[in-house]
Amino acid sequence: MPVEKKGHKGFSPKVSQYYKVDNDKVSRERKTCVRCGKGVFMSEHKNRRTCGKCGDTEFIQ
């Protein structure tokens, strides 16, 4: 008996939202994780930043 999927839990934002392009310069919009390194961005919350890969959390004052 096959198991039916109930749908998506959420959605992953497009990678293009993590970068800002001004003429010929490209800049990152979000901070990268200190532990994981380049390519792993931290999610922005109301009072903290969190890495989805390693779970590292930085609190913003």
PyMOL Python script that loads the backbone (N, CA, C, O; Angstrom):
from pymol import cmd

cmd.read_pdbstr("""\
ATOM      1  N   MET A   1       0.833  -1.165   0.000  1.00  0.00           N
ATOM      2  CA  MET A   1       0.000   0.000   0.000  1.00  0.00           C
ATOM      3  C   MET A   1       0.893   1.250   0.000  1.00  0.00           C
ATOM      4  O   MET A   1       1.641   1.455   0.956  1.00  0.00           O
ATOM      5  N   PRO A   2       0.837   2.099  -1.056  1.00  0.00           N
ATOM      6  CA  PRO A   2       1.697   3.285  -1.107  1.00  0.00           C
ATOM      7  C   PRO A   2       1.244   4.357  -0.119  1.00  0.00           C
ATOM      8  O   PRO A   2       0.056   4.521   0.157  1.00  0.00           O
ATOM      9  N   VAL A   3       2.224   5.070   0.396  1.00  0.00           N
ATOM     10  CA  VAL A   3       1.960   6.153   1.342  1.00  0.00           C
ATOM     11  C   VAL A   3       1.823   7.452   0.564  1.00  0.00           C
ATOM     12  O   VAL A   3       2.684   7.780  -0.252  1.00  0.00           O
ATOM     13  N   GLU A   4       0.761   8.186   0.806  1.00  0.00           N
ATOM     14  CA  GLU A   4       0.543   9.452   0.115  1.00  0.00           C
ATOM     15  C   GLU A   4       1.194  10.599   0.881  1.00  0.00           C
ATOM     16  O   GLU A   4       1.155  10.645   2.111  1.00  0.00           O
ATOM     17  N   LYS A   5       1.785  11.512   0.140  1.00  0.00           N
ATOM     18  CA  LYS A   5       2.370  12.694   0.760  1.00  0.00           C
ATOM     19  C   LYS A   5       1.274  13.714   1.004  1.00  0.00           C
ATOM     20  O   LYS A   5       0.368  13.863   0.185  1.00  0.00           O
ATOM     21  N   LYS A   6       1.352  14.417   2.124  1.00  0.00           N
ATOM     22  CA  LYS A   6       0.316  15.369   2.500  1.00  0.00           C
ATOM     23  C   LYS A   6       0.615  16.789   2.053  1.00  0.00           C
ATOM     24  O   LYS A   6      -0.202  17.680   2.287  1.00  0.00           O
ATOM     25  N   GLY A   7       1.739  17.030   1.426  1.00  0.00           N
ATOM     26  CA  GLY A   7       2.076  18.377   0.981  1.00  0.00           C
ATOM     27  C   GLY A   7       3.371  18.844   1.607  1.00  0.00           C
ATOM     28  O   GLY A   7       4.034  18.108   2.337  1.00  0.00           O
ATOM     29  N   HIS A   8       3.704  20.044   1.315  1.00  0.00           N
ATOM     30  CA  HIS A   8       4.944  20.618   1.813  1.00  0.00           C
ATOM     31  C   HIS A   8       4.746  21.187   3.211  1.00  0.00           C
ATOM     32  O   HIS A   8       3.698  21.751   3.526  1.00  0.00           O
ATOM     33  N   LYS A   9       5.770  21.030   4.041  1.00  0.00           N
ATOM     34  CA  LYS A   9       5.748  21.650   5.369  1.00  0.00           C
ATOM     35  C   LYS A   9       5.904  23.153   5.251  1.00  0.00           C
ATOM     36  O   LYS A   9       5.197  23.914   5.912  1.00  0.00           O
ATOM     37  N   GLY A  10       6.807  23.564   4.432  1.00  0.00           N
ATOM     38  CA  GLY A  10       7.088  24.986   4.225  1.00  0.00           C
ATOM     39  C   GLY A  10       7.774  25.127   2.892  1.00  0.00           C
ATOM     40  O   GLY A  10       7.713  24.223   2.058  1.00  0.00           O
ATOM     41  N   PHE A  11       8.418  26.236   2.685  1.00  0.00           N
ATOM     42  CA  PHE A  11       9.144  26.412   1.444  1.00  0.00           C
ATOM     43  C   PHE A  11      10.503  26.998   1.738  1.00  0.00           C
ATOM     44  O   PHE A  11      10.686  27.724   2.715  1.00  0.00           O
ATOM     45  N   SER A  12      11.443  26.681   0.894  1.00  0.00           N
ATOM     46  CA  SER A  12      12.788  27.218   1.009  1.00  0.00           C
ATOM     47  C   SER A  12      12.886  28.441   0.113  1.00  0.00           C
ATOM     48  O   SER A  12      12.566  28.366  -1.073  1.00  0.00           O
ATOM     49  N   PRO A  13      13.321  29.555   0.660  1.00  0.00           N
ATOM     50  CA  PRO A  13      13.412  30.755  -0.169  1.00  0.00           C
ATOM     51  C   PRO A  13      14.422  30.568  -1.296  1.00  0.00           C
ATOM     52  O   PRO A  13      15.354  29.773  -1.177  1.00  0.00           O
ATOM     53  N   LYS A  14      14.236  31.288  -2.365  1.00  0.00           N
ATOM     54  CA  LYS A  14      15.138  31.195  -3.501  1.00  0.00           C
ATOM     55  C   LYS A  14      16.500  31.762  -3.119  1.00  0.00           C
ATOM     56  O   LYS A  14      16.597  32.727  -2.361  1.00  0.00           O
ATOM     57  N   VAL A  15      17.529  31.157  -3.645  1.00  0.00           N
ATOM     58  CA  VAL A  15      18.893  31.583  -3.335  1.00  0.00           C
ATOM     59  C   VAL A  15      19.129  33.012  -3.811  1.00  0.00           C
ATOM     60  O   VAL A  15      19.962  33.721  -3.245  1.00  0.00           O
ATOM     61  N   SER A  16      18.415  33.437  -4.831  1.00  0.00           N
ATOM     62  CA  SER A  16      18.600  34.792  -5.349  1.00  0.00           C
ATOM     63  C   SER A  16      18.205  35.855  -4.329  1.00  0.00           C
ATOM     64  O   SER A  16      18.625  37.006  -4.445  1.00  0.00           O
ATOM     65  N   GLN A  17      17.404  35.485  -3.331  1.00  0.00           N
ATOM     66  CA  GLN A  17      17.020  36.440  -2.297  1.00  0.00           C
ATOM     67  C   GLN A  17      18.147  36.693  -1.299  1.00  0.00           C
ATOM     68  O   GLN A  17      18.077  37.647  -0.524  1.00  0.00           O
ATOM     69  N   TYR A  18      19.179  35.859  -1.306  1.00  0.00           N
ATOM     70  CA  TYR A  18      20.293  36.015  -0.376  1.00  0.00           C
ATOM     71  C   TYR A  18      21.353  36.983  -0.883  1.00  0.00           C
ATOM     72  O   TYR A  18      22.266  37.338  -0.138  1.00  0.00           O
ATOM     73  N   TYR A  19      21.251  37.418  -2.138  1.00  0.00           N
ATOM     74  CA  TYR A  19      22.241  38.293  -2.745  1.00  0.00           C
ATOM     75  C   TYR A  19      21.598  39.570  -3.273  1.00  0.00           C
ATOM     76  O   TYR A  19      20.418  39.580  -3.625  1.00  0.00           O
ATOM     77  N   LYS A  20      22.378  40.643  -3.325  1.00  0.00           N
ATOM     78  CA  LYS A  20      21.917  41.915  -3.866  1.00  0.00           C
ATOM     79  C   LYS A  20      22.893  42.325  -4.968  1.00  0.00           C
ATOM     80  O   LYS A  20      24.108  42.301  -4.766  1.00  0.00           O
ATOM     81  N   VAL A  21      22.367  42.696  -6.119  1.00  0.00           N
ATOM     82  CA  VAL A  21      23.205  43.063  -7.258  1.00  0.00           C
ATOM     83  C   VAL A  21      23.059  44.549  -7.520  1.00  0.00           C
ATOM     84  O   VAL A  21      21.950  45.036  -7.743  1.00  0.00           O
ATOM     85  N   ASP A  22      24.169  45.274  -7.494  1.00  0.00           N
ATOM     86  CA  ASP A  22      24.219  46.695  -7.824  1.00  0.00           C
ATOM     87  C   ASP A  22      25.237  46.879  -8.939  1.00  0.00           C
ATOM     88  O   ASP A  22      26.442  46.755  -8.720  1.00  0.00           O
ATOM     89  N   ASN A  23      24.744  47.177 -10.134  1.00  0.00           N
ATOM     90  CA  ASN A  23      25.584  47.331 -11.324  1.00  0.00           C
ATOM     91  C   ASN A  23      26.462  46.100 -11.517  1.00  0.00           C
ATOM     92  O   ASN A  23      25.967  45.066 -11.965  1.00  0.00           O
ATOM     93  N   ASP A  24      27.750  46.181 -11.192  1.00  0.00           N
ATOM     94  CA  ASP A  24      28.656  45.048 -11.383  1.00  0.00           C
ATOM     95  C   ASP A  24      29.039  44.367 -10.079  1.00  0.00           C
ATOM     96  O   ASP A  24      29.797  43.397 -10.090  1.00  0.00           O
ATOM     97  N   LYS A  25      28.522  44.863  -8.945  1.00  0.00           N
ATOM     98  CA  LYS A  25      28.901  44.306  -7.654  1.00  0.00           C
ATOM     99  C   LYS A  25      27.803  43.416  -7.082  1.00  0.00           C
ATOM    100  O   LYS A  25      26.617  43.730  -7.179  1.00  0.00           O
ATOM    101  N   VAL A  26      28.213  42.313  -6.490  1.00  0.00           N
ATOM    102  CA  VAL A  26      27.285  41.392  -5.838  1.00  0.00           C
ATOM    103  C   VAL A  26      27.620  41.372  -4.356  1.00  0.00           C
ATOM    104  O   VAL A  26      28.780  41.181  -3.991  1.00  0.00           O
ATOM    105  N   SER A  27      26.621  41.568  -3.490  1.00  0.00           N
ATOM    106  CA  SER A  27      26.845  41.536  -2.049  1.00  0.00           C
ATOM    107  C   SER A  27      25.860  40.576  -1.405  1.00  0.00           C
ATOM    108  O   SER A  27      24.769  40.346  -1.927  1.00  0.00           O
ATOM    109  N   ARG A  28      26.248  40.020  -0.272  1.00  0.00           N
ATOM    110  CA  ARG A  28      25.400  39.088   0.456  1.00  0.00           C
ATOM    111  C   ARG A  28      24.437  39.856   1.352  1.00  0.00           C
ATOM    112  O   ARG A  28      24.830  40.819   2.010  1.00  0.00           O
ATOM    113  N   GLU A  29      23.187  39.433   1.376  1.00  0.00           N
ATOM    114  CA  GLU A  29      22.173  40.070   2.212  1.00  0.00           C
ATOM    115  C   GLU A  29      22.197  39.498   3.626  1.00  0.00           C
ATOM    116  O   GLU A  29      21.986  40.230   4.593  1.00  0.00           O
ATOM    117  N   ARG A  30      22.449  38.212   3.753  1.00  0.00           N
ATOM    118  CA  ARG A  30      22.427  37.559   5.058  1.00  0.00           C
ATOM    119  C   ARG A  30      23.824  37.149   5.479  1.00  0.00           C
ATOM    120  O   ARG A  30      24.718  36.989   4.648  1.00  0.00           O
ATOM    121  N   LYS A  31      23.999  36.985   6.767  1.00  0.00           N
ATOM    122  CA  LYS A  31      25.292  36.616   7.320  1.00  0.00           C
ATOM    123  C   LYS A  31      25.545  35.119   7.119  1.00  0.00           C
ATOM    124  O   LYS A  31      24.619  34.311   7.199  1.00  0.00           O
ATOM    125  N   THR A  32      26.806  34.758   6.857  1.00  0.00           N
ATOM    126  CA  THR A  32      27.158  33.352   6.726  1.00  0.00           C
ATOM    127  C   THR A  32      27.480  32.781   8.098  1.00  0.00           C
ATOM    128  O   THR A  32      27.864  33.517   9.007  1.00  0.00           O
ATOM    129  N   CYS A  33      27.325  31.485   8.247  1.00  0.00           N
ATOM    130  CA  CYS A  33      27.580  30.815   9.522  1.00  0.00           C
ATOM    131  C   CYS A  33      29.086  30.760   9.784  1.00  0.00           C
ATOM    132  O   CYS A  33      29.873  30.456   8.888  1.00  0.00           O
ATOM    133  N   VAL A  34      29.471  31.056  11.016  1.00  0.00           N
ATOM    134  CA  VAL A  34      30.881  31.065  11.395  1.00  0.00           C
ATOM    135  C   VAL A  34      31.419  29.636  11.444  1.00  0.00           C
ATOM    136  O   VAL A  34      32.555  29.392  11.040  1.00  0.00           O
ATOM    137  N   ARG A  35      30.630  28.706  11.925  1.00  0.00           N
ATOM    138  CA  ARG A  35      31.055  27.310  12.034  1.00  0.00           C
ATOM    139  C   ARG A  35      31.109  26.599  10.685  1.00  0.00           C
ATOM    140  O   ARG A  35      32.095  25.935  10.368  1.00  0.00           O
ATOM    141  N   CYS A  36      30.051  26.740   9.894  1.00  0.00           N
ATOM    142  CA  CYS A  36      29.916  25.988   8.640  1.00  0.00           C
ATOM    143  C   CYS A  36      30.712  26.586   7.498  1.00  0.00           C
ATOM    144  O   CYS A  36      31.177  25.852   6.626  1.00  0.00           O
ATOM    145  N   GLY A  37      30.881  27.890   7.479  1.00  0.00           N
ATOM    146  CA  GLY A  37      31.677  28.541   6.447  1.00  0.00           C
ATOM    147  C   GLY A  37      30.864  29.082   5.297  1.00  0.00           C
ATOM    148  O   GLY A  37      29.663  29.317   5.424  1.00  0.00           O
ATOM    149  N   LYS A  38      31.529  29.280   4.167  1.00  0.00           N
ATOM    150  CA  LYS A  38      30.910  29.907   2.999  1.00  0.00           C
ATOM    151  C   LYS A  38      29.771  29.053   2.456  1.00  0.00           C
ATOM    152  O   LYS A  38      29.840  27.824   2.453  1.00  0.00           O
ATOM    153  N   GLY A  39      28.723  29.732   1.996  1.00  0.00           N
ATOM    154  CA  GLY A  39      27.609  29.042   1.365  1.00  0.00           C
ATOM    155  C   GLY A  39      26.491  28.643   2.296  1.00  0.00           C
ATOM    156  O   GLY A  39      25.429  28.229   1.831  1.00  0.00           O
ATOM    157  N   VAL A  40      26.693  28.753   3.614  1.00  0.00           N
ATOM    158  CA  VAL A  40      25.650  28.417   4.580  1.00  0.00           C
ATOM    159  C   VAL A  40      25.227  29.717   5.255  1.00  0.00           C
ATOM    160  O   VAL A  40      25.990  30.317   6.012  1.00  0.00           O
ATOM    161  N   PHE A  41      24.007  30.137   4.969  1.00  0.00           N
ATOM    162  CA  PHE A  41      23.507  31.398   5.492  1.00  0.00           C
ATOM    163  C   PHE A  41      22.706  31.173   6.774  1.00  0.00           C
ATOM    164  O   PHE A  41      22.123  30.109   6.981  1.00  0.00           O
ATOM    165  N   MET A  42      22.692  32.189   7.622  1.00  0.00           N
ATOM    166  CA  MET A  42      21.937  32.127   8.866  1.00  0.00           C
ATOM    167  C   MET A  42      20.566  32.750   8.648  1.00  0.00           C
ATOM    168  O   MET A  42      20.438  33.757   7.952  1.00  0.00           O
ATOM    169  N   SER A  43      19.543  32.150   9.246  1.00  0.00           N
ATOM    170  CA  SER A  43      18.195  32.685   9.112  1.00  0.00           C
ATOM    171  C   SER A  43      18.025  33.880  10.039  1.00  0.00           C
ATOM    172  O   SER A  43      18.615  33.933  11.117  1.00  0.00           O
ATOM    173  N   GLU A  44      17.220  34.827   9.612  1.00  0.00           N
ATOM    174  CA  GLU A  44      16.988  36.058  10.368  1.00  0.00           C
ATOM    175  C   GLU A  44      15.672  35.936  11.130  1.00  0.00           C
ATOM    176  O   GLU A  44      14.617  35.730  10.531  1.00  0.00           O
ATOM    177  N   HIS A  45      15.740  36.063  12.444  1.00  0.00           N
ATOM    178  CA  HIS A  45      14.552  36.063  13.289  1.00  0.00           C
ATOM    179  C   HIS A  45      14.436  37.423  13.966  1.00  0.00           C
ATOM    180  O   HIS A  45      15.257  38.310  13.733  1.00  0.00           O
ATOM    181  N   LYS A  46      13.436  37.581  14.788  1.00  0.00           N
ATOM    182  CA  LYS A  46      13.182  38.869  15.438  1.00  0.00           C
ATOM    183  C   LYS A  46      14.343  39.301  16.338  1.00  0.00           C
ATOM    184  O   LYS A  46      14.751  40.461  16.303  1.00  0.00           O
ATOM    185  N   ASN A  47      14.870  38.388  17.134  1.00  0.00           N
ATOM    186  CA  ASN A  47      15.914  38.741  18.091  1.00  0.00           C
ATOM    187  C   ASN A  47      17.163  37.864  17.992  1.00  0.00           C
ATOM    188  O   ASN A  47      18.014  37.894  18.881  1.00  0.00           O
ATOM    189  N   ARG A  48      17.275  37.076  16.902  1.00  0.00           N
ATOM    190  CA  ARG A  48      18.428  36.174  16.805  1.00  0.00           C
ATOM    191  C   ARG A  48      18.671  35.766  15.351  1.00  0.00           C
ATOM    192  O   ARG A  48      17.818  35.951  14.482  1.00  0.00           O
ATOM    193  N   ARG A  49      19.859  35.205  15.113  1.00  0.00           N
ATOM    194  CA  ARG A  49      20.199  34.578  13.840  1.00  0.00           C
ATOM    195  C   ARG A  49      20.512  33.118  14.137  1.00  0.00           C
ATOM    196  O   ARG A  49      21.182  32.815  15.124  1.00  0.00           O
ATOM    197  N   THR A  50      20.033  32.214  13.295  1.00  0.00           N
ATOM    198  CA  THR A  50      20.208  30.788  13.542  1.00  0.00           C
ATOM    199  C   THR A  50      20.691  30.093  12.280  1.00  0.00           C
ATOM    200  O   THR A  50      20.228  30.401  11.182  1.00  0.00           O
ATOM    201  N   CYS A  51      21.617  29.158  12.433  1.00  0.00           N
ATOM    202  CA  CYS A  51      22.082  28.331  11.325  1.00  0.00           C
ATOM    203  C   CYS A  51      21.210  27.077  11.276  1.00  0.00           C
ATOM    204  O   CYS A  51      21.030  26.403  12.290  1.00  0.00           O
ATOM    205  N   GLY A  52      20.678  26.770  10.113  1.00  0.00           N
ATOM    206  CA  GLY A  52      19.826  25.598   9.961  1.00  0.00           C
ATOM    207  C   GLY A  52      20.612  24.317   9.855  1.00  0.00           C
ATOM    208  O   GLY A  52      20.049  23.237  10.030  1.00  0.00           O
ATOM    209  N   LYS A  53      21.902  24.402   9.572  1.00  0.00           N
ATOM    210  CA  LYS A  53      22.725  23.216   9.394  1.00  0.00           C
ATOM    211  C   LYS A  53      23.314  22.719  10.714  1.00  0.00           C
ATOM    212  O   LYS A  53      23.199  21.538  11.043  1.00  0.00           O
ATOM    213  N   CYS A  54      23.947  23.625  11.473  1.00  0.00           N
ATOM    214  CA  CYS A  54      24.611  23.192  12.712  1.00  0.00           C
ATOM    215  C   CYS A  54      23.856  23.627  13.968  1.00  0.00           C
ATOM    216  O   CYS A  54      24.133  23.122  15.056  1.00  0.00           O
ATOM    217  N   GLY A  55      22.903  24.559  13.834  1.00  0.00           N
ATOM    218  CA  GLY A  55      22.121  25.002  15.000  1.00  0.00           C
ATOM    219  C   GLY A  55      22.743  26.126  15.787  1.00  0.00           C
ATOM    220  O   GLY A  55      22.233  26.483  16.849  1.00  0.00           O
ATOM    221  N   ASP A  56      23.828  26.694  15.304  1.00  0.00           N
ATOM    222  CA  ASP A  56      24.484  27.806  15.992  1.00  0.00           C
ATOM    223  C   ASP A  56      23.534  29.001  16.041  1.00  0.00           C
ATOM    224  O   ASP A  56      22.878  29.312  15.047  1.00  0.00           O
ATOM    225  N   THR A  57      23.457  29.678  17.200  1.00  0.00           N
ATOM    226  CA  THR A  57      22.542  30.802  17.391  1.00  0.00           C
ATOM    227  C   THR A  57      23.297  32.020  17.881  1.00  0.00           C
ATOM    228  O   THR A  57      24.126  31.925  18.786  1.00  0.00           O
ATOM    229  N   GLU A  58      23.008  33.171  17.279  1.00  0.00           N
ATOM    230  CA  GLU A  58      23.563  34.454  17.716  1.00  0.00           C
ATOM    231  C   GLU A  58      22.382  35.335  18.108  1.00  0.00           C
ATOM    232  O   GLU A  58      21.441  35.492  17.329  1.00  0.00           O
ATOM    233  N   PHE A  59      22.423  35.901  19.284  1.00  0.00           N
ATOM    234  CA  PHE A  59      21.356  36.783  19.733  1.00  0.00           C
ATOM    235  C   PHE A  59      21.690  38.223  19.379  1.00  0.00           C
ATOM    236  O   PHE A  59      22.827  38.662  19.555  1.00  0.00           O
ATOM    237  N   ILE A  60      20.699  38.963  18.880  1.00  0.00           N
ATOM    238  CA  ILE A  60      20.865  40.354  18.473  1.00  0.00           C
ATOM    239  C   ILE A  60      20.292  41.233  19.563  1.00  0.00           C
ATOM    240  O   ILE A  60      19.201  40.968  20.069  1.00  0.00           O
ATOM    241  N   GLN A  61      21.013  42.271  19.929  1.00  0.00           N
ATOM    242  CA  GLN A  61      20.544  43.149  20.993  1.00  0.00           C
ATOM    243  C   GLN A  61      19.920  44.383  20.433  1.00  0.00           C
ATOM    244  O   GLN A  61      19.466  45.243  21.188  1.00  0.00           O
TER     245      GLN A  61
END
""", "prot")
cmd.dss("prot")
cmd.show_as("cartoon", "prot")
cmd.util.cbc("prot")
cmd.orient("prot")
